[in-house]
Amino acid sequence: MATPIPMAASTDRVFEAVALKKEYDDGTVKALRGVDFHINQGEFVAIVGQSGSGKSTLLQMLGALDRPSAGTLKFRGTSLADRADLAAFRALEVGFIFQAFHLLPTFTAIENVQIPMFETKHSVSERQQRAIKLLTAVGLAERLHHFPSKLSGGERQRVAIARSLANGPSVLLADEPTGNLDSENSDIVLDLIVRLRREQNITLILVTHDMGIARKAERVITMKDGRIISDGRNETSQPD
């Protein structure tokens, strides 16, 4: 059973949404219908709900991959709508993990991990060393120069996790990150994400339809028909 989330000081808030709406097709499709919430620094939040509930749309708003139709979404006290360079925000503040791995097939693992670092001023050598460190951290030290086609599904998702951490983001957004994996690899990848989040004090926001995965989170936001219907501490959450 969830318990209500207490209000936090604004300085602790990573995201804050007020009356957030998203509509498509001239308003005929209402993906988000006035959503209010805040997410604090270092939290592990699972967003759950059936297909079409608005959970992936909300994640896209948080990652500045799409813009709201109405309402306000702030990142550390500043409206995302007022940010001049959202590409820099996505590259430097947020790491993304998707259900589809989105690895470039003609790039090796070490090259794929370096892609987000092209937005930085790191030298070629610095990018390579960073990529090696990250791939080693996710258990792929022996697979640096393998192309995605030569990696298993679990290994490809681990490359994607390493890539998401390339620029040291403060926020990690994961959309059904184990959706394309079998149960064994799903457990391995999820445990890896949770461990890295804890070690690096990252705010983790994970979208899932799997309540077994959601139980690992500290807090669960449940959505239905574009609205938040519950938001509270997960009393059954498992320790990191």
Secondary structure by P-SEA (a helix, b strand, c coil): ccccccccccccccbbbcbbbbbccccccccccccccccccccbbbbbbccccaaaaaaaaaaccccccbbbbbcccccccccccaaaaaaccbbbbcccccccccccaaaaaacccccccccaaaaaaaaaaaaaaaccccccccccccccaaaaaaaaaaaaacccccbbbbccccccccaaaaaaaaaaaaaaaaaaccbbbbbbccaaaaaaccbbbbbccccccccccccccccc
